[in-house]
C-alpha cells in the first residue's frame, strides 16, 4: 500500500519537475522564434496556454494527493486504535 509520505514525496518531485520544465520551456519557446513565420505567435500562445493548464492540473492533483495522504493517516490511526481495543477486549 502506498504510504502518505510517498504521496507527499511524489508531489514535491512533480512540483520541482514542473518548475524546472517551466524555466526550460519558456526559454525554448522564445529561442525558436523565426521572423516571418505567420503561425508562430499562435503556436507559441497555444503551447504556453497548454503548459499553464497542465501546471494548474498538476497543482490540483497535488492538493488532492495531500488530502488523500491526510485521510490515509487518519484511517491508519483509527485502525490502530480499533486493533488496540480488540486486543484489550480479549
N, C-alpha and C positions, 0 to 999 in steps of 0.2 A: 504494500500500500504506500502511496506517495505520502510523505510527511509534510506538514505545513512549512518547515524550514526549507525543504526542497523547492516548494512552490515560490517562496519568497526569493530564494537564490536565483531561480529561473527568471523571475520578474525583474530582478536587478540586472541580470545579464541581458535580458531583452531590452531594457531601457538603455543600457550602455551601448549596445549594438545600434539601436535606433539613433542615439545621439551621434555616434561615430558615422553612421550612414548619412545623417543629415549634413554633417560638415563636408563629407566627401561628395555627396550627391550634388549639393549646391555648387561646389567648385566644378564638378564635371559638367553640369548643365551650362554654366557660364563659360567654361573653357571652349566648348564646341560650337559657339555661336558663329554662324557663317554669314557674312554680309551677302545680301542678295537672295537669301533663301526665304521665300514668302511664307512658308509653312512654319518656320522656326518659332516665331512668337507663340503661335497656338500650340505647337507641340511642347514647347517649354512650359507654357502655362498648364497644359494638361498633366505633364509629368510632375510639376510642383504640387498641383492640386491633389493628384493621386497620392503623392508621398505624404502630404499632411493629413489626408483622410486615413491613410494607413497608420500614421503616428497616433491619431486620435483613437482609432480602433485598438491599437496596442495599449494605450493608456487605459481604455475602458476594460480591456481584458486583465490588465494588471490590477486594477481596482477590484474586479470580480474575483480574481485569484486571491487577493489579500482577504476578502470577505470569506471566501471558501476556507482559507487556511485558519482563520479565526473560528469559524464554525466547527472545523475538524478538531481544533484544540478543545473547544467546549464539549464536543461529543466524547473525546478521549477522557476528559475529567469526569463526565457523567458515567461513562462505562467503568472507569476505575473505582468510582465511589460505589457503584452498584455491585461490583465484584467484591469489594471490601465488606459491604453489608451482607452479601450472601455468605461470605466466609465466616462472618461473626455469628450468623444465624445457625450454623451447623454445630 
